[in-house]
């Protein structure tokens, strides 16, 4: 998508502080973090939301969760706990219409919902 900020990050048109990248996934620090660790995991394939995921995407989604685990371990938040959030749609607080997964940790997380 031409105007998608995450697609522009994937293409290198907008800088990001990457923590992981391969042929199908990019992960970078959120520019407005809600916790000391706040990493966004984004499939390079443009999908507007979780509703666009099909059975054909099962391996990709599984790999994203595997990489979330790897990064959580690398950052040491696997020992204390972390949260993974996927917002789907406007009422859920999805601000960017490109599927993405929030990894949050590094502090005790309350019940407040992320935007």
PDB file as gemmi writes it, atoms N, CA and C in Angstrom:
CRYST1    1.000    1.000    1.000  90.00  90.00  90.00 P 1                      
ATOM      1  N   UNK A   1       0.837  -1.183   0.000  1.00  0.00           N  
ATOM      2  CA  UNK A   1       0.000   0.000   0.000  1.00  0.00           C  
ATOM      3  C   UNK A   1       0.885   1.250   0.000  1.00  0.00           C  
ATOM      4  N   UNK A   2       0.545   2.184  -0.804  1.00  0.00           N  
ATOM      5  CA  UNK A   2       1.351   3.393  -0.966  1.00  0.00           C  
ATOM      6  C   UNK A   2       1.461   4.240   0.298  1.00  0.00           C  
ATOM      7  N   UNK A   3       0.364   4.423   1.008  1.00  0.00           N  
ATOM      8  CA  UNK A   3       0.367   5.336   2.141  1.00  0.00           C  
ATOM      9  C   UNK A   3       0.520   4.635   3.496  1.00  0.00           C  
ATOM     10  N   UNK A   4       0.799   3.343   3.508  1.00  0.00           N  
ATOM     11  CA  UNK A   4       0.935   2.583   4.751  1.00  0.00           C  
ATOM     12  C   UNK A   4       2.308   2.847   5.374  1.00  0.00           C  
ATOM     13  N   UNK A   5       2.303   3.365   6.601  1.00  0.00           N  
ATOM     14  CA  UNK A   5       3.560   3.703   7.273  1.00  0.00           C  
ATOM     15  C   UNK A   5       4.436   2.464   7.481  1.00  0.00           C  
ATOM     16  N   UNK A   6       3.825   1.320   7.799  1.00  0.00           N  
ATOM     17  CA  UNK A   6       4.625   0.114   8.007  1.00  0.00           C  
ATOM     18  C   UNK A   6       5.213  -0.395   6.693  1.00  0.00           C  
ATOM     19  N   UNK A   7       4.488  -0.262   5.601  1.00  0.00           N  
ATOM     20  CA  UNK A   7       5.042  -0.635   4.290  1.00  0.00           C  
ATOM     21  C   UNK A   7       6.240   0.257   3.950  1.00  0.00           C  
ATOM     22  N   UNK A   8       6.154   1.530   4.315  1.00  0.00           N  
ATOM     23  CA  UNK A   8       7.269   2.450   4.075  1.00  0.00           C  
ATOM     24  C   UNK A   8       8.474   2.088   4.949  1.00  0.00           C  
ATOM     25  N   UNK A   9       8.228   1.655   6.182  1.00  0.00           N  
ATOM     26  CA  UNK A   9       9.322   1.196   7.052  1.00  0.00           C  
ATOM     27  C   UNK A   9       9.958  -0.058   6.455  1.00  0.00           C  
ATOM     28  N   UNK A  10       9.135  -0.985   5.992  1.00  0.00           N  
ATOM     29  CA  UNK A  10       9.625  -2.221   5.378  1.00  0.00           C  
ATOM     30  C   UNK A  10      10.506  -1.902   4.169  1.00  0.00           C  
ATOM     31  N   UNK A  11      10.102  -0.938   3.349  1.00  0.00           N  
ATOM     32  CA  UNK A  11      10.864  -0.552   2.158  1.00  0.00           C  
ATOM     33  C   UNK A  11      12.095   0.292   2.481  1.00  0.00           C  
ATOM     34  N   UNK A  12      12.232   0.721   3.729  1.00  0.00           N  
ATOM     35  CA  UNK A  12      13.362   1.558   4.123  1.00  0.00           C  
ATOM     36  C   UNK A  12      13.160   3.029   3.843  1.00  0.00           C  
ATOM     37  N   UNK A  13      11.946   3.427   3.488  1.00  0.00           N  
ATOM     38  CA  UNK A  13      11.648   4.824   3.194  1.00  0.00           C  
ATOM     39  C   UNK A  13      11.514   5.653   4.473  1.00  0.00           C  
ATOM     40  N   UNK A  14      11.171   5.000   5.570  1.00  0.00           N  
ATOM     41  CA  UNK A  14      11.068   5.632   6.879  1.00  0.00           C  
ATOM     42  C   UNK A  14      12.001   4.868   7.811  1.00  0.00           C  
ATOM     43  N   UNK A  15      12.865   5.563   8.542  1.00  0.00           N  
ATOM     44  CA  UNK A  15      13.791   4.850   9.427  1.00  0.00           C  
ATOM     45  C   UNK A  15      13.067   4.225  10.626  1.00  0.00           C  
ATOM     46  N   UNK A  16      13.668   3.159  11.127  1.00  0.00           N  
ATOM     47  CA  UNK A  16      13.150   2.509  12.334  1.00  0.00           C  
ATOM     48  C   UNK A  16      14.333   1.917  13.084  1.00  0.00           C  
ATOM     49  N   UNK A  17      14.124   1.652  14.351  1.00  0.00           N  
ATOM     50  CA  UNK A  17      15.152   1.006  15.159  1.00  0.00           C  
ATOM     51  C   UNK A  17      14.843  -0.498  15.179  1.00  0.00           C  
ATOM     52  N   UNK A  18      15.380  -1.197  14.173  1.00  0.00           N  
ATOM     53  CA  UNK A  18      15.086  -2.619  13.985  1.00  0.00           C  
ATOM     54  C   UNK A  18      15.733  -3.470  15.074  1.00  0.00           C  
ATOM     55  N   UNK A  19      14.978  -4.485  15.482  1.00  0.00           N  
ATOM     56  CA  UNK A  19      15.533  -5.477  16.400  1.00  0.00           C  
ATOM     57  C   UNK A  19      15.577  -6.854  15.747  1.00  0.00           C  
ATOM     58  N   UNK A  20      14.851  -7.016  14.632  1.00  0.00           N  
ATOM     59  CA  UNK A  20      14.870  -8.281  13.890  1.00  0.00           C  
ATOM     60  C   UNK A  20      14.350  -8.018  12.482  1.00  0.00           C  
ATOM     61  N   UNK A  21      14.906  -8.768  11.517  1.00  0.00           N  
ATOM     62  CA  UNK A  21      14.386  -8.717  10.152  1.00  0.00           C  
ATOM     63  C   UNK A  21      14.801  -9.962   9.402  1.00  0.00           C  
ATOM     64  N   UNK A  22      13.862 -10.490   8.606  1.00  0.00           N  
ATOM     65  CA  UNK A  22      14.160 -11.555   7.664  1.00  0.00           C  
ATOM     66  C   UNK A  22      13.332 -11.294   6.406  1.00  0.00           C  
ATOM     67  N   UNK A  23      13.184 -12.283   5.555  1.00  0.00           N  
ATOM     68  CA  UNK A  23      12.460 -12.082   4.291  1.00  0.00           C  
ATOM     69  C   UNK A  23      10.967 -11.814   4.464  1.00  0.00           C  
ATOM     70  N   UNK A  24      10.400 -12.254   5.610  1.00  0.00           N  
ATOM     71  CA  UNK A  24       8.955 -12.151   5.784  1.00  0.00           C  
ATOM     72  C   UNK A  24       8.504 -11.267   6.946  1.00  0.00           C  
ATOM     73  N   UNK A  25       9.424 -10.947   7.866  1.00  0.00           N  
ATOM     74  CA  UNK A  25       9.050 -10.261   9.102  1.00  0.00           C  
ATOM     75  C   UNK A  25      10.042  -9.140   9.387  1.00  0.00           C  
ATOM     76  N   UNK A  26       9.537  -8.057   9.937  1.00  0.00           N  
ATOM     77  CA  UNK A  26      10.399  -7.011  10.474  1.00  0.00           C  
ATOM     78  C   UNK A  26       9.891  -6.689  11.883  1.00  0.00           C  
ATOM     79  N   UNK A  27      10.819  -6.436  12.783  1.00  0.00           N  
ATOM     80  CA  UNK A  27      10.461  -6.052  14.150  1.00  0.00           C  
ATOM     81  C   UNK A  27      11.286  -4.830  14.521  1.00  0.00           C  
ATOM     82  N   UNK A  28      10.616  -3.845  15.106  1.00  0.00           N  
ATOM     83  CA  UNK A  28      11.295  -2.595  15.451  1.00  0.00           C  
ATOM     84  C   UNK A  28      10.661  -2.001  16.700  1.00  0.00           C  
ATOM     85  N   UNK A  29      11.409  -1.091  17.335  1.00  0.00           N  
ATOM     86  CA  UNK A  29      10.921  -0.431  18.544  1.00  0.00           C  
ATOM     87  C   UNK A  29       9.802   0.535  18.202  1.00  0.00           C  
ATOM     88  N   UNK A  30       8.764   0.518  19.016  1.00  0.00           N  
ATOM     89  CA  UNK A  30       7.646   1.446  18.850  1.00  0.00           C  
ATOM     90  C   UNK A  30       8.128   2.857  19.177  1.00  0.00           C  
ATOM     91  N   UNK A  31       7.729   3.830  18.375  1.00  0.00           N  
ATOM     92  CA  UNK A  31       8.184   5.206  18.609  1.00  0.00           C  
ATOM     93  C   UNK A  31       7.452   5.877  19.777  1.00  0.00           C  
ATOM     94  N   UNK A  32       6.342   5.298  20.202  1.00  0.00           N  
ATOM     95  CA  UNK A  32       5.591   5.784  21.370  1.00  0.00           C  
ATOM     96  C   UNK A  32       5.387   4.620  22.338  1.00  0.00           C  
ATOM     97  N   UNK A  33       6.453   4.191  22.987  1.00  0.00           N  
ATOM     98  CA  UNK A  33       6.360   2.965  23.796  1.00  0.00           C  
ATOM     99  C   UNK A  33       5.427   3.102  24.996  1.00  0.00           C  
ATOM    100  N   UNK A  34       4.701   2.016  25.256  1.00  0.00           N  
ATOM    101  CA  UNK A  34       3.806   1.910  26.401  1.00  0.00           C  
ATOM    102  C   UNK A  34       4.464   1.182  27.565  1.00  0.00           C  
ATOM    103  N   UNK A  35       5.688   0.676  27.352  1.00  0.00           N  
ATOM    104  CA  UNK A  35       6.443  -0.057  28.372  1.00  0.00           C  
ATOM    105  C   UNK A  35       7.922   0.080  28.024  1.00  0.00           C  
ATOM    106  N   UNK A  36       8.820  -0.250  28.968  1.00  0.00           N  
ATOM    107  CA  UNK A  36      10.252  -0.174  28.658  1.00  0.00           C  
ATOM    108  C   UNK A  36      10.646  -0.989  27.424  1.00  0.00           C  
ATOM    109  N   UNK A  37      10.012  -2.136  27.252  1.00  0.00           N  
ATOM    110  CA  UNK A  37      10.177  -2.915  26.018  1.00  0.00           C  
ATOM    111  C   UNK A  37       8.853  -2.837  25.272  1.00  0.00           C  
ATOM    112  N   UNK A  38       8.892  -2.282  24.074  1.00  0.00           N  
ATOM    113  CA  UNK A  38       7.704  -2.205  23.223  1.00  0.00           C  
ATOM    114  C   UNK A  38       8.172  -2.358  21.786  1.00  0.00           C  
ATOM    115  N   UNK A  39       8.066  -3.581  21.300  1.00  0.00           N  
ATOM    116  CA  UNK A  39       8.529  -3.930  19.956  1.00  0.00           C  
ATOM    117  C   UNK A  39       7.322  -4.282  19.099  1.00  0.00           C  
ATOM    118  N   UNK A  40       7.315  -3.805  17.863  1.00  0.00           N  
ATOM    119  CA  UNK A  40       6.273  -4.154  16.903  1.00  0.00           C  
ATOM    120  C   UNK A  40       6.815  -5.209  15.944  1.00  0.00           C  
ATOM    121  N   UNK A  41       6.068  -6.279  15.777  1.00  0.00           N  
ATOM    122  CA  UNK A  41       6.405  -7.336  14.818  1.00  0.00           C  
ATOM    123  C   UNK A  41       5.413  -7.212  13.678  1.00  0.00           C  
ATOM    124  N   UNK A  42       5.939  -7.030  12.461  1.00  0.00           N  
ATOM    125  CA  UNK A  42       5.103  -6.722  11.307  1.00  0.00           C  
ATOM    126  C   UNK A  42       5.425  -7.690  10.170  1.00  0.00           C  
ATOM    127  N   UNK A  43       4.415  -8.377   9.632  1.00  0.00           N  
ATOM    128  CA  UNK A  43       4.678  -9.174   8.436  1.00  0.00           C  
ATOM    129  C   UNK A  43       4.953  -8.241   7.264  1.00  0.00           C  
ATOM    130  N   UNK A  44       5.902  -8.611   6.432  1.00  0.00           N  
ATOM    131  CA  UNK A  44       6.202  -7.770   5.269  1.00  0.00           C  
ATOM    132  C   UNK A  44       5.077  -7.824   4.240  1.00  0.00           C  
ATOM    133  N   UNK A  45       4.340  -8.909   4.240  1.00  0.00           N  
ATOM    134  CA  UNK A  45       3.153  -9.022   3.384  1.00  0.00           C  
ATOM    135  C   UNK A  45       2.097  -8.094   3.972  1.00  0.00           C  
ATOM    136  N   UNK A  46       1.565  -7.197   3.154  1.00  0.00           N  
ATOM    137  CA  UNK A  46       0.559  -6.273   3.668  1.00  0.00           C  
ATOM    138  C   UNK A  46      -0.765  -7.000   3.882  1.00  0.00           C  
ATOM    139  N   UNK A  47      -1.203  -6.964   5.121  1.00  0.00           N  
ATOM    140  CA  UNK A  47      -2.526  -7.436   5.506  1.00  0.00           C  
ATOM    141  C   UNK A  47      -3.078  -6.333   6.395  1.00  0.00           C  
ATOM    142  N   UNK A  48      -4.280  -5.876   6.140  1.00  0.00           N  
ATOM    143  CA  UNK A  48      -4.820  -4.740   6.882  1.00  0.00           C  
ATOM    144  C   UNK A  48      -5.025  -5.060   8.360  1.00  0.00           C  
ATOM    145  N   UNK A  49      -5.505  -6.250   8.664  1.00  0.00           N  
ATOM    146  CA  UNK A  49      -5.761  -6.606  10.058  1.00  0.00           C  
ATOM    147  C   UNK A  49      -5.745  -8.117  10.223  1.00  0.00           C  
ATOM    148  N   UNK A  50      -5.990  -8.544  11.432  1.00  0.00           N  
ATOM    149  CA  UNK A  50      -6.070  -9.969  11.741  1.00  0.00           C  
ATOM    150  C   UNK A  50      -7.149 -10.655  10.912  1.00  0.00           C  
ATOM    151  N   UNK A  51      -8.161  -9.914  10.524  1.00  0.00           N  
ATOM    152  CA  UNK A  51      -9.241 -10.476   9.719  1.00  0.00           C  
ATOM    153  C   UNK A  51      -8.784 -10.900   8.325  1.00  0.00           C  
ATOM    154  N   UNK A  52      -7.636 -10.418   7.881  1.00  0.00           N  
ATOM    155  CA  UNK A  52      -7.118 -10.778   6.566  1.00  0.00           C  
ATOM    156  C   UNK A  52      -6.255 -12.037   6.582  1.00  0.00           C  
ATOM    157  N   UNK A  53      -5.992 -12.574   7.761  1.00  0.00           N  
ATOM    158  CA  UNK A  53      -5.175 -13.778   7.871  1.00  0.00           C  
ATOM    159  C   UNK A  53      -5.987 -14.973   7.391  1.00  0.00           C  
ATOM    160  N   UNK A  54      -5.364 -15.777   6.524  1.00  0.00           N  
ATOM    161  CA  UNK A  54      -6.014 -16.980   6.011  1.00  0.00           C  
ATOM    162  C   UNK A  54      -5.192 -18.205   6.417  1.00  0.00           C  
ATOM    163  N   UNK A  55      -5.725 -19.350   6.116  1.00  0.00           N  
ATOM    164  CA  UNK A  55      -5.019 -20.603   6.411  1.00  0.00           C  
ATOM    165  C   UNK A  55      -3.651 -20.630   5.724  1.00  0.00           C  
ATOM    166  N   UNK A  56      -3.547 -19.989   4.576  1.00  0.00           N  
ATOM    167  CA  UNK A  56      -2.267 -19.931   3.849  1.00  0.00           C  
ATOM    168  C   UNK A  56      -1.205 -19.142   4.618  1.00  0.00           C  
ATOM    169  N   UNK A  57      -1.624 -18.330   5.585  1.00  0.00           N  
ATOM    170  CA  UNK A  57      -0.701 -17.520   6.380  1.00  0.00           C  
ATOM    171  C   UNK A  57      -0.288 -18.193   7.687  1.00  0.00           C  
ATOM    172  N   UNK A  58      -0.714 -19.415   7.917  1.00  0.00           N  
ATOM    173  CA  UNK A  58      -0.464 -20.098   9.190  1.00  0.00           C  
ATOM    174  C   UNK A  58       1.026 -20.172   9.520  1.00  0.00           C  
ATOM    175  N   UNK A  59       1.853 -20.519   8.550  1.00  0.00           N  
ATOM    176  CA  UNK A  59       3.296 -20.611   8.807  1.00  0.00           C  
ATOM    177  C   UNK A  59       3.889 -19.251   9.156  1.00  0.00           C  
ATOM    178  N   UNK A  60       3.454 -18.214   8.469  1.00  0.00           N  
ATOM    179  CA  UNK A  60       3.942 -16.860   8.745  1.00  0.00           C  
ATOM    180  C   UNK A  60       3.571 -16.427  10.159  1.00  0.00           C  
ATOM    181  N   UNK A  61       2.333 -16.629  10.548  1.00  0.00           N  
ATOM    182  CA  UNK A  61       1.890 -16.220  11.880  1.00  0.00           C  
ATOM    183  C   UNK A  61       2.630 -17.027  12.946  1.00  0.00           C  
ATOM    184  N   UNK A  62       2.825 -18.300  12.709  1.00  0.00           N  
ATOM    185  CA  UNK A  62       3.595 -19.132  13.641  1.00  0.00           C  
ATOM    186  C   UNK A  62       5.023 -18.621  13.780  1.00  0.00           C  
ATOM    187  N   UNK A  63       5.647 -18.252  12.667  1.00  0.00           N  
ATOM    188  CA  UNK A  63       7.016 -17.714  12.693  1.00  0.00           C  
ATOM    189  C   UNK A  63       7.082 -16.399  13.449  1.00  0.00           C  
ATOM    190  N   UNK A  64       6.066 -15.554  13.300  1.00  0.00           N  
ATOM    191  CA  UNK A  64       6.037 -14.294  14.041  1.00  0.00           C  
ATOM    192  C   UNK A  64       6.052 -14.585  15.536  1.00  0.00           C  
ATOM    193  N   UNK A  65       5.226 -15.511  15.989  1.00  0.00           N  
ATOM    194  CA  UNK A  65       5.213 -15.844  17.410  1.00  0.00           C  
ATOM    195  C   UNK A  65       6.530 -16.461  17.861  1.00  0.00           C  
ATOM    196  N   UNK A  66       7.171 -17.255  17.005  1.00  0.00           N  
ATOM    197  CA  UNK A  66       8.481 -17.807  17.350  1.00  0.00           C  
ATOM    198  C   UNK A  66       9.504 -16.686  17.517  1.00  0.00           C  
ATOM    199  N   UNK A  67       9.472 -15.700  16.639  1.00  0.00           N  
ATOM    200  CA  UNK A  67      10.415 -14.581  16.722  1.00  0.00           C  
ATOM    201  C   UNK A  67      10.108 -13.686  17.923  1.00  0.00           C  
ATOM    202  N   UNK A  68       8.836 -13.544  18.258  1.00  0.00           N  
ATOM    203  CA  UNK A  68       8.485 -12.812  19.480  1.00  0.00           C  
ATOM    204  C   UNK A  68       9.138 -13.495  20.676  1.00  0.00           C  
ATOM    205  N   UNK A  69       9.029 -14.819  20.742  1.00  0.00           N  
ATOM    206  CA  UNK A  69       9.663 -15.566  21.834  1.00  0.00           C  
ATOM    207  C   UNK A  69      11.173 -15.357  21.840  1.00  0.00           C  
ATOM    208  N   UNK A  70      11.797 -15.426  20.671  1.00  0.00           N  
ATOM    209  CA  UNK A  70      13.258 -15.249  20.576  1.00  0.00           C  
ATOM    210  C   UNK A  70      13.680 -13.866  21.090  1.00  0.00           C  
ATOM    211  N   UNK A  71      12.975 -12.830  20.650  1.00  0.00           N  
ATOM    212  CA  UNK A  71      13.322 -11.468  21.061  1.00  0.00           C  
ATOM    213  C   UNK A  71      13.053 -11.279  22.556  1.00  0.00           C  
ATOM    214  N   UNK A  72      11.954 -11.835  23.058  1.00  0.00           N  
ATOM    215  CA  UNK A  72      11.665 -11.740  24.491  1.00  0.00           C  
ATOM    216  C   UNK A  72      12.806 -12.374  25.301  1.00  0.00           C  
ATOM    217  N   UNK A  73      13.308 -13.496  24.843  1.00  0.00           N  
ATOM    218  CA  UNK A  73      14.435 -14.153  25.516  1.00  0.00           C  
ATOM    219  C   UNK A  73      15.699 -13.309  25.395  1.00  0.00           C  
ATOM    220  N   UNK A  74      15.960 -12.778  24.200  1.00  0.00           N  
ATOM    221  CA  UNK A  74      17.152 -11.936  23.988  1.00  0.00           C  
ATOM    222  C   UNK A  74      17.141 -10.716  24.899  1.00  0.00           C  
ATOM    223  N   UNK A  75      15.956 -10.149  25.143  1.00  0.00           N  
ATOM    224  CA  UNK A  75      15.827  -8.948  25.961  1.00  0.00           C  
ATOM    225  C   UNK A  75      15.649  -9.262  27.453  1.00  0.00           C  
ATOM    226  N   UNK A  76      15.562 -10.541  27.781  1.00  0.00           N  
ATOM    227  CA  UNK A  76      15.461 -10.954  29.172  1.00  0.00           C  
ATOM    228  C   UNK A  76      14.094 -10.813  29.800  1.00  0.00           C  
ATOM    229  N   UNK A  77      13.082 -10.497  29.014  1.00  0.00           N  
ATOM    230  CA  UNK A  77      11.751 -10.329  29.601  1.00  0.00           C  
ATOM    231  C   UNK A  77      11.002 -11.660  29.706  1.00  0.00           C  
ATOM    232  N   UNK A  78      11.588 -12.724  29.179  1.00  0.00           N  
ATOM    233  CA  UNK A  78      10.982 -14.042  29.334  1.00  0.00           C  
ATOM    234  C   UNK A  78      10.994 -14.493  30.795  1.00  0.00           C  
ATOM    235  N   UNK A  79      11.909 -13.976  31.568  1.00  0.00           N  
ATOM    236  CA  UNK A  79      12.052 -14.357  32.983  1.00  0.00           C  
ATOM    237  C   UNK A  79      10.974 -13.718  33.863  1.00  0.00           C  
ATOM    238  N   UNK A  80      10.557 -12.504  33.515  1.00  0.00           N  
ATOM    239  CA  UNK A  80       9.614 -11.763  34.354  1.00  0.00           C  
ATOM    240  C   UNK A  80       8.205 -11.705  33.773  1.00  0.00           C  
ATOM    241  N   UNK A  81       8.088 -11.936  32.484  1.00  0.00           N  
ATOM    242  CA  UNK A  81       6.784 -11.927  31.833  1.00  0.00           C  
ATOM    243  C   UNK A  81       6.641 -10.811  30.810  1.00  0.00           C  
ATOM    244  N   UNK A  82       5.773 -11.037  29.868  1.00  0.00           N  
ATOM    245  CA  UNK A  82       5.527 -10.061  28.800  1.00  0.00           C  
ATOM    246  C   UNK A  82       4.123 -10.254  28.274  1.00  0.00           C  
ATOM    247  N   UNK A  83       3.701  -9.313  27.459  1.00  0.00           N  
ATOM    248  CA  UNK A  83       2.372  -9.340  26.858  1.00  0.00           C  
ATOM    249  C   UNK A  83       2.514  -9.196  25.346  1.00  0.00           C  
ATOM    250  N   UNK A  84       1.661  -9.918  24.612  1.00  0.00           N  
ATOM    251  CA  UNK A  84       1.584  -9.790  23.154  1.00  0.00           C  
ATOM    252  C   UNK A  84       0.152  -9.369  22.830  1.00  0.00           C  
ATOM    253  N   UNK A  85       0.050  -8.276  22.076  1.00  0.00           N  
ATOM    254  CA  UNK A  85      -1.273  -7.725  21.752  1.00  0.00           C  
ATOM    255  C   UNK A  85      -1.392  -7.533  20.243  1.00  0.00           C  
ATOM    256  N   UNK A  86      -2.564  -7.910  19.723  1.00  0.00           N  
ATOM    257  CA  UNK A  86      -2.912  -7.621  18.334  1.00  0.00           C  
ATOM    258  C   UNK A  86      -4.242  -6.883  18.368  1.00  0.00           C  
ATOM    259  N   UNK A  87      -4.232  -5.627  17.985  1.00  0.00           N  
ATOM    260  CA  UNK A  87      -5.456  -4.841  17.901  1.00  0.00           C  
ATOM    261  C   UNK A  87      -6.063  -5.050  16.520  1.00  0.00           C  
ATOM    262  N   UNK A  88      -7.381  -5.221  16.477  1.00  0.00           N  
ATOM    263  CA  UNK A  88      -8.054  -5.478  15.202  1.00  0.00           C  
ATOM    264  C   UNK A  88      -9.225  -4.515  15.055  1.00  0.00           C  
ATOM    265  N   UNK A  89      -9.026  -3.498  14.249  1.00  0.00           N  
ATOM    266  CA  UNK A  89     -10.090  -2.538  13.980  1.00  0.00           C  
ATOM    267  C   UNK A  89     -10.045  -1.312  14.872  1.00  0.00           C  
ATOM    268  N   UNK A  90     -10.809  -0.333  14.477  1.00  0.00           N  
ATOM    269  CA  UNK A  90     -10.817   0.974  15.131  1.00  0.00           C  
ATOM    270  C   UNK A  90     -11.210   0.906  16.610  1.00  0.00           C  
ATOM    271  N   UNK A  91     -12.270   0.168  16.930  1.00  0.00           N  
ATOM    272  CA  UNK A  91     -12.717   0.092  18.324  1.00  0.00           C  
ATOM    273  C   UNK A  91     -11.686  -0.584  19.222  1.00  0.00           C  
ATOM    274  N   UNK A  92     -10.831  -1.406  18.655  1.00  0.00           N  
ATOM    275  CA  UNK A  92      -9.777  -2.079  19.431  1.00  0.00           C  
ATOM    276  C   UNK A  92      -8.535  -1.200  19.569  1.00  0.00           C  
ATOM    277  N   UNK A  93      -8.512  -0.086  18.858  1.00  0.00           N  
ATOM    278  CA  UNK A  93      -7.368   0.814  18.939  1.00  0.00           C  
ATOM    279  C   UNK A  93      -6.322   0.590  17.871  1.00  0.00           C  
ATOM    280  N   UNK A  94      -6.658  -0.111  16.794  1.00  0.00           N  
ATOM    281  CA  UNK A  94      -5.696  -0.303  15.712  1.00  0.00           C  
ATOM    282  C   UNK A  94      -5.527   1.023  14.970  1.00  0.00           C  
ATOM    283  N   UNK A  95      -4.341   1.611  15.108  1.00  0.00           N  
ATOM    284  CA  UNK A  95      -4.072   2.914  14.499  1.00  0.00           C  
ATOM    285  C   UNK A  95      -3.487   2.806  13.099  1.00  0.00           C  
ATOM    286  N   UNK A  96      -2.709   1.748  12.852  1.00  0.00           N  
ATOM    287  CA  UNK A  96      -2.093   1.542  11.537  1.00  0.00           C  
ATOM    288  C   UNK A  96      -2.762   0.326  10.908  1.00  0.00           C  
ATOM    289  N   UNK A  97      -3.281   0.513   9.711  1.00  0.00           N  
ATOM    290  CA  UNK A  97      -3.997  -0.570   9.030  1.00  0.00           C  
ATOM    291  C   UNK A  97      -3.024  -1.486   8.290  1.00  0.00           C  
ATOM    292  N   UNK A  98      -2.177  -2.118   9.086  1.00  0.00           N  
ATOM    293  CA  UNK A  98      -1.261  -3.166   8.621  1.00  0.00           C  
ATOM    294  C   UNK A  98      -1.101  -4.065   9.847  1.00  0.00           C  
ATOM    295  N   UNK A  99      -1.396  -5.326   9.694  1.00  0.00           N  
ATOM    296  CA  UNK A  99      -1.328  -6.262  10.807  1.00  0.00           C  
ATOM    297  C   UNK A  99       0.003  -6.134  11.541  1.00  0.00           C  
ATOM    298  N   UNK A 100      -0.056  -6.037  12.868  1.00  0.00           N  
ATOM    299  CA  UNK A 100       1.160  -5.961  13.671  1.00  0.00           C  
ATOM    300  C   UNK A 100       0.895  -6.478  15.070  1.00  0.00           C  
ATOM    301  N   UNK A 101       1.943  -6.943  15.697  1.00  0.00           N  
ATOM    302  CA  UNK A 101       1.891  -7.560  17.009  1.00  0.00           C  
ATOM    303  C   UNK A 101       2.755  -6.729  17.954  1.00  0.00           C  
ATOM    304  N   UNK A 102       2.200  -6.329  19.088  1.00  0.00           N  
ATOM    305  CA  UNK A 102       2.929  -5.564  20.092  1.00  0.00           C  
ATOM    306  C   UNK A 102       3.530  -6.527  21.109  1.00  0.00           C  
ATOM    307  N   UNK A 103       4.826  -6.441  21.340  1.00  0.00           N  
ATOM    308  CA  UNK A 103       5.493  -7.149  22.433  1.00  0.00           C  
ATOM    309  C   UNK A 103       5.797  -6.111  23.503  1.00  0.00           C  
ATOM    310  N   UNK A 104       5.224  -6.302  24.694  1.00  0.00           N  
ATOM    311  CA  UNK A 104       5.393  -5.357  25.793  1.00  0.00           C  
ATOM    312  C   UNK A 104       5.969  -6.066  27.007  1.00  0.00           C  
ATOM    313  N   UNK A 105       6.911  -5.414  27.668  1.00  0.00           N  
ATOM    314  CA  UNK A 105       7.475  -5.978  28.883  1.00  0.00           C  
ATOM    315  C   UNK A 105       8.449  -5.013  29.518  1.00  0.00           C  
ATOM    316  N   UNK A 106       9.184  -5.529  30.503  1.00  0.00           N  
ATOM    317  CA  UNK A 106      10.171  -4.705  31.167  1.00  0.00           C  
ATOM    318  C   UNK A 106       9.655  -3.992  32.397  1.00  0.00           C  
ATOM    319  N   UNK A 107       8.382  -4.203  32.726  1.00  0.00           N  
ATOM    320  CA  UNK A 107       7.788  -3.657  33.946  1.00  0.00           C  
ATOM    321  C   UNK A 107       6.532  -4.455  34.233  1.00  0.00           C  
ATOM    322  N   UNK A 108       6.017  -4.279  35.428  1.00  0.00           N  
ATOM    323  CA  UNK A 108       4.737  -4.923  35.771  1.00  0.00           C  
ATOM    324  C   UNK A 108       3.646  -4.243  34.968  1.00  0.00           C  
ATOM    325  N   UNK A 109       2.932  -5.027  34.184  1.00  0.00           N  
ATOM    326  CA  UNK A 109       1.880  -4.484  33.326  1.00  0.00           C  
ATOM    327  C   UNK A 109       0.529  -4.622  34.018  1.00  0.00           C  
ATOM    328  N   UNK A 110      -0.206  -3.548  34.065  1.00  0.00           N  
ATOM    329  CA  UNK A 110      -1.524  -3.566  34.666  1.00  0.00           C  
ATOM    330  C   UNK A 110      -2.578  -4.069  33.684  1.00  0.00           C  
ATOM    331  N   UNK A 111      -3.804  -3.806  34.001  1.00  0.00           N  
ATOM    332  CA  UNK A 111      -4.898  -4.255  33.148  1.00  0.00           C  
ATOM    333  C   UNK A 111      -5.292  -3.214  32.107  1.00  0.00           C  
ATOM    334  N   UNK A 112      -4.626  -2.060  32.096  1.00  0.00           N  
ATOM    335  CA  UNK A 112      -4.912  -1.005  31.123  1.00  0.00           C  
ATOM    336  C   UNK A 112      -4.696  -1.551  29.712  1.00  0.00           C  
ATOM    337  N   UNK A 113      -5.634  -1.274  28.838  1.00  0.00           N  
ATOM    338  CA  UNK A 113      -5.520  -1.727  27.457  1.00  0.00           C  
ATOM    339  C   UNK A 113      -4.643  -0.777  26.661  1.00  0.00           C  
ATOM    340  N   UNK A 114      -3.855  -1.340  25.744  1.00  0.00           N  
ATOM    341  CA  UNK A 114      -2.975  -0.536  24.886  1.00  0.00           C  
ATOM    342  C   UNK A 114      -3.776   0.039  23.724  1.00  0.00           C  
ATOM    343  N   UNK A 115      -3.378   1.200  23.274  1.00  0.00           N  
ATOM    344  CA  UNK A 115      -4.013   1.829  22.103  1.00  0.00           C  
ATOM    345  C   UNK A 115      -3.378   1.326  20.855  1.00  0.00           C  
TER     346      UNK A 115                                                      
END                                                                             
